[in-house]
């Protein structure tokens, strides 16, 4: 606490110059807001891209090596399911069908939908129902509708609502909720695997993915090796999510654009705060020189400047986080499809960026203050 006095002087020196202090806060707050907004949007996009993997909840997925996202399905041969089920390390394995279709609604309009066909025996990956009973999925023409942001696109169906899918009659027997809405912006329907491949046109292979449960953690690597010998890949849930993230980051323009906007936001905050802090130091050089004249050491002045820069940066960081949180909350309450989310990852990234801004601003000020001599205040 021996430096408390010098830090108190620095605090008063900082906040008493309201115009410069306000400019510093505005610059850092705006920078944090932009960085958080960009990264929150990207995190929301990835969270939506993971939706199929998250909602199904399988421990491991078997897929074609060319598949990058759950929606870009490459069908698997039937013999692969038998081969996987015969592995000693596998507790159970089930097929799942994921496809797209056009449904004709009662009003006569058409709407694209995503259809997920669950294994007839186990119904593994079934959603939690808000209305109806899961056993009704075995009824004739039965489908379960997901109540998410796209629900209204099917004209807000209720249990008993009928529609037409590829000249087949479909009936809503349940309304379900899922952990995460999809990214593609289309409603999701669940049905049985057999009904899905019957209603939707398919290739000679109909299995989109094989979902399996390993017997234990040690079995995962052995399963991967055996599946690899068959010409396919087995991924855990986290590995599949990482594969999806890599696709959007490196193989689409989404990752690049978000990265560029984040860098620009950082540079904006750095330039505003750095220039303003440097101007603040210049205008108060006489005060720093006076402190030196009455015995303040260079180390104490460094502590003061670091404290001033860090205090301003952390205050701006808090204001920026609060502002972006408010905006996301308001947007999500009014725009159901708004995908931005705040995660520990983008909070940490923004925090590191703010520390860099504070560090650069401090360095600029420290260099100037250390060069000033006490006798400079007595000139003229």
C-alpha positions in Angstrom: 0.0 0.0 0.0 3.0 2.3 0.0 2.1 3.4 -3.6 -1.5 4.2 -2.7 -0.8 7.9 -2.4 0.7 8.2 -5.9 -2.1 6.1 -7.4 -4.7 8.3 -5.7 -3.0 11.4 -7.3 -3.1 9.6 -10.7 -6.8 8.8 -10.2 -7.7 12.4 -9.4 -5.6 13.6 -12.3 -7.4 11.3 -14.6 -11.0 11.9 -13.7 -10.7 15.6 -13.1 -9.9 16.0 -16.8 -13.5 15.0 -17.8 -13.2 15.6 -21.5 -10.1 13.4 -21.9 -11.4 10.7 -19.6 -14.7 10.6 -21.4 -12.9 10.4 -24.8 -10.8 7.5 -23.5 -13.9 5.7 -22.1 -15.8 6.2 -25.3 -13.0 4.9 -27.5 -12.4 1.8 -25.4 -16.1 1.1 -24.9 -16.8 1.4 -28.6 -13.9 -0.9 -29.4 -15.0 -3.5 -26.9 -18.6 -3.3 -28.2 -17.5 -3.9 -31.8 -15.1 -6.7 -30.9 -17.7 -8.4 -28.7 -20.5 -7.9 -31.2 -18.5 -9.5 -34.0 -17.2 -12.4 -32.0 -20.6 -13.0 -30.4 -22.2 -13.2 -33.8 -19.6 -15.7 -34.9 -20.1 -17.7 -31.7 -23.9 -17.7 -32.4 -23.4 -18.8 -36.0 -21.2 -21.7 -34.8 -23.7 -22.6 -32.0 -26.4 -22.8 -34.7 -24.1 -24.8 -37.0 -23.7 -27.4 -34.1 -27.4 -27.6 -33.6 -27.9 -31.1 -35.2 -25.0 -32.6 -33.2 -26.1 -30.9 -30.0 -29.8 -31.8 -30.3 -29.2 -35.4 -31.2 -26.7 -35.9 -28.4 -24.8 -38.9 -29.7 -21.4 -39.7 -28.2 -19.9 -40.6 -31.6 -20.8 -40.1 -35.2 -19.6 -42.1 -38.2 -19.6 -40.2 -41.5 -18.0 -40.0 -44.9 -14.6 -38.2 -44.8 -15.9 -35.5 -47.2 -18.6 -34.4 -44.8 -17.9 -31.0 -43.2 -21.3 -30.1 -41.7 -24.3 -32.2 -40.6 -26.4 -30.8 -43.5 -24.0 -31.8 -46.2 -24.9 -35.4 -46.0 -23.1 -38.2 -48.0 -25.1 -41.4 -47.5 -23.4 -44.5 -45.9 -23.9 -48.1 -47.1 -26.0 -50.4 -45.0 -23.2 -52.9 -44.5 -21.3 -50.2 -42.5 -24.0 -50.3 -39.8 -23.7 -54.0 -39.5 -19.9 -53.8 -39.3 -20.1 -51.2 -36.6 -22.6 -53.1 -34.5 -20.3 -56.1 -34.6 -17.4 -54.3 -33.0 -16.8 -55.4 -29.4 -16.1 -51.8 -28.3 -19.5 -50.5 -29.4 -22.4 -50.7 -26.9 -25.0 -49.8 -29.5 -25.2 -48.2 -33.0 -28.2 -46.8 -34.8 -28.8 -45.1 -38.1 -30.2 -41.6 -38.6 -31.6 -39.9 -41.7 -31.2 -36.1 -42.3 -32.7 -34.6 -45.4 -34.5 -31.7 -46.9 -37.9 -31.4 -48.5 -40.7 -29.1 -49.6 -44.0 -29.3 -47.7 -47.3 -28.0 -49.0 -49.3 -26.3 -46.3 -53.0 -26.0 -45.8 -52.9 -22.5 -47.3 -51.4 -23.9 -50.5 -48.0 -22.4 -50.0 -44.7 -24.4 -50.0 -42.1 -24.3 -47.3 -38.7 -25.9 -47.1 -38.1 -28.2 -44.1 -35.4 -30.3 -42.6 -36.5 -33.9 -41.9 -34.8 -36.0 -39.3 -35.6 -39.7 -39.3 -35.0 -41.5 -36.0 -34.2 -45.1 -35.6 -37.5 -46.9 -35.4 -36.6 -49.2 -32.6 -34.9 -46.9 -30.1 -35.9 -43.4 -31.3 -32.4 -42.4 -30.3 -31.9 -38.6 -30.6 -35.6 -37.8 -30.0 -36.4 -34.3 -28.8 -38.1 -33.4 -25.6 -41.8 -32.9 -26.2 -43.8 -29.8 -25.2 -47.1 -31.3 -26.4 -48.1 -34.8 -27.4 -46.5 -38.2 -26.6 -43.4 -39.7 -28.3 -45.3 -43.0 -29.0 -47.5 -41.1 -31.4 -44.6 -40.9 -33.8 -45.4 -44.5 -34.8 -48.9 -43.4 -36.0 -49.7 -43.2 -39.6 -48.1 -40.2 -41.4 -46.9 -38.9 -38.0 -44.4 -36.1 -37.7 -43.1 -34.1 -34.7 -42.6 -30.3 -35.2 -39.8 -28.4 -33.4 -41.0 -25.3 -31.7 -38.1 -22.9 -32.4 -37.6 -19.6 -34.3 -38.8 -21.2 -37.5 -42.0 -22.5 -36.1 -44.2 -19.8 -37.6 -43.0 -20.7 -41.1 -45.3 -23.7 -41.0 -48.1 -21.4 -40.1 -47.9 -22.2 -36.3 -49.1 -25.8 -36.5 -50.9 -27.6 -33.7 -51.3 -31.2 -33.0 -53.5 -32.6 -35.8 -52.4 -30.1 -38.4 -52.0 -31.8 -41.8 -49.6 -31.0 -44.7 -48.4 -32.6 -47.8 -44.8 -33.9 -48.4 -43.9 -35.4 -51.8 -47.5 -36.4 -52.4 -47.7 -38.0 -48.9 -49.9 -36.8 -46.2 -48.2 -35.7 -43.0 -49.8 -35.0 -39.6 -48.3 -33.2 -36.6 -48.6 -35.5 -33.6 -46.3 -33.6 -31.2 -44.6 -30.2 -30.6 -41.0 -30.5 -29.4 -38.3 -28.2 -28.1 -34.6 -28.5 -28.7 -31.5 -27.1 -27.2 -30.4 -25.1 -30.2 -32.2 -23.8 -33.3 -30.7 -24.6 -36.7 -28.6 -22.3 -38.9 -30.3 -22.8 -42.2 -33.5 -21.0 -41.3 -35.9 -23.8 -42.1 -38.3 -25.6 -39.8 -37.4 -29.1 -38.5 -39.6 -32.2 -38.5 -38.9 -35.5 -36.7 -40.3 -38.8 -37.8 -39.2 -42.4 -37.9 -36.3 -43.5 -40.1 -38.5 -45.8 -42.3 -41.0 -43.1 -42.9 -38.3 -40.6 -43.7 -36.7 -42.7 -46.4 -40.2 -43.6 -47.8 -41.4 -40.1 -48.1 -38.2 -38.4 -49.3 -36.3 -39.4 -52.5 -33.0 -40.9 -51.7 -30.0 -42.7 -53.3 -29.6 -46.4 -53.0 -27.9 -45.8 -49.7 -30.2 -44.2 -47.1 -28.2 -43.9 -43.9 -27.0 -40.3 -43.3 -25.0 -41.0 -40.2 -24.4 -43.8 -37.8 -24.7 -42.9 -34.2 -22.9 -45.0 -31.6 -22.1 -45.3 -28.0 -18.7 -46.7 -27.1 -18.4 -49.0 -24.1 -15.8 -46.8 -22.4 -13.3 -44.0 -23.1 -10.6 -46.4 -24.1 -12.8 -47.9 -26.8 -13.0 -44.6 -28.7 -9.5 -44.9 -30.4 -10.1 -48.5 -31.3 -13.4 -47.7 -32.9 -11.8 -44.9 -34.9 -9.1 -47.3 -36.2 -11.6 -50.0 -37.2 -13.9 -47.5 -38.9 -10.9 -45.9 -40.7 -10.0 -49.3 -42.2 -13.5 -49.4 -43.7 -12.9 -46.1 -45.5 -14.9 -43.9 -43.2 -14.2 -41.8 -40.1 -15.6 -41.9 -36.5 -15.7 -38.6 -34.6 -16.7 -37.8 -31.1 -19.3 -35.1 -30.6 -16.6 -32.5 -29.8 -14.5 -33.5 -32.7 -17.5 -33.2 -35.1 -18.2 -29.8 -33.7 -14.6 -28.8 -34.2 -14.8 -30.1 -37.8 -17.8 -27.9 -38.4 -16.1 -24.9 -36.8 -13.0 -25.4 -39.0 -15.2 -25.5 -42.1 -16.9 -22.1 -41.3 -13.6 -20.5 -40.2 -11.3 -21.7 -43.0 -13.5 -22.7 -45.9 -16.2 -20.0 -45.9 -16.0 -16.2 -45.8 -17.6 -16.1 -42.4 -14.5 -16.6 -40.4 -12.4 -14.3 -42.5 -14.9 -11.4 -42.4 -15.5 -11.7 -38.6 -11.7 -11.8 -38.1 -11.2 -8.7 -40.2 -13.9 -6.8 -38.4 -12.5 -7.8 -35.0 -9.0 -6.6 -36.0 -10.5 -3.3 -37.3 -12.4 -2.8 -34.0 -9.2 -3.4 -32.1 -7.3 -0.9 -34.2 -10.0 1.7 -33.8 -9.9 1.4 -30.0 -6.2 1.4 -30.0 -5.8 4.5 -32.1 -8.5 6.4 -30.2 -7.3 5.5 -26.7 -3.6 5.7 -27.6 -3.9 9.2 -29.2 -6.2 10.5 -26.4 -4.0 9.1 -23.6 -0.9 10.6 -25.3 -2.6 14.0 -25.5 -3.6 13.7 -21.9 0.0 13.0 -20.9 1.3 16.0 -22.9 -1.2 18.3 -21.3 -0.2 17.2 -17.8 3.6 17.0 -18.3 4.0 19.9 -15.9 2.2 18.0 -13.2 4.4 14.9 -13.7 7.5 17.1 -13.7 6.3 18.7 -10.4 5.9 15.2 -8.9 9.4 14.4 -9.9 10.6 17.7 -8.4 9.1 16.9 -5.0 10.7 13.5 -5.0 8.5 11.0 -6.9 10.6 8.2 -8.3 10.4 7.1 -12.0 9.1 3.7 -10.7 6.2 5.4 -8.9 5.3 7.5 -12.0 5.3 4.3 -14.1 2.9 2.7 -11.5 0.7 5.8 -11.8 0.5 5.7 -15.6 -0.1 1.9 -15.6 -2.9 2.4 -13.1 -4.5 5.2 -15.1 -4.4 3.3 -18.3 -5.6 0.0 -16.7 -8.4 1.7 -14.8 -9.6 3.4 -17.9 -9.3 0.2 -20.0 -11.2 -1.9 -17.4 -13.9 0.7 -17.0 -14.3 0.8 -20.8 -14.3 -3.0 -20.9 -17.1 -3.2 -18.4 -19.2 -0.6 -20.2 -18.6 -2.3 -23.5 -19.7 -5.7 -22.2 -22.7 -4.2 -20.6 -23.7 -2.4 -23.8 -23.3 -5.5 -26.0 -25.2 -7.6 -23.5 -28.0 -5.1 -23.5 -28.1 -5.0 -27.3 -28.1 -8.8 -27.7 -30.8 -9.2 -25.1 -33.0 -6.7 -26.8 -32.3 -8.1 -30.3 -33.0 -11.7 -29.2 -36.3 -10.7 -27.6 -37.5 -9.0 -30.8 -35.7 -11.1 -33.5 -36.0 -14.8 -32.8 -33.5 -15.7 -35.5 -30.8 -13.4 -34.0 -27.9 -15.8 -33.3 -25.3 -13.8 -31.3 -24.3 -15.3 -27.9 -21.7 -14.2 -25.4 -19.2 -17.0 -24.4 -16.1 -17.2 -22.1 -14.1 -17.3 -25.3 -15.1 -13.9 -26.7 -15.1 -12.4 -23.2 -11.5 -13.6 -22.9 -10.5 -12.4 -26.3 -12.0 -8.9 -25.7 -10.2 -8.8 -22.3 -6.8 -9.6 -23.9 -7.4 -7.0 -26.6 -8.2 -4.4 -23.9 -5.1 -5.2 -22.0 -3.1 -4.7 -25.2 -4.7 -1.3 -25.7 -3.9 -0.4 -22.1 -0.3 -1.7 -22.5 0.3 0.3 -25.7 -1.3 3.5 -24.2 0.8 3.1 -21.1 4.0 2.6 -23.1 3.4 5.8 -25.0 2.8 7.8 -21.8 5.6 6.3 -19.9 8.2 7.1 -22.6 7.2 10.7 -22.5 7.0 11.1 -18.7 10.4 9.5 -18.1 12.1 12.0 -20.4 10.7 15.0 -18.6 13.1 16.7 -16.1 11.9 18.5 -13.0 13.6 21.8 -13.9 11.4 21.9 -17.1 8.5 23.3 -15.1 10.6 26.3 -14.0 11.5 27.4 -17.5 10.0 30.6 -18.9 
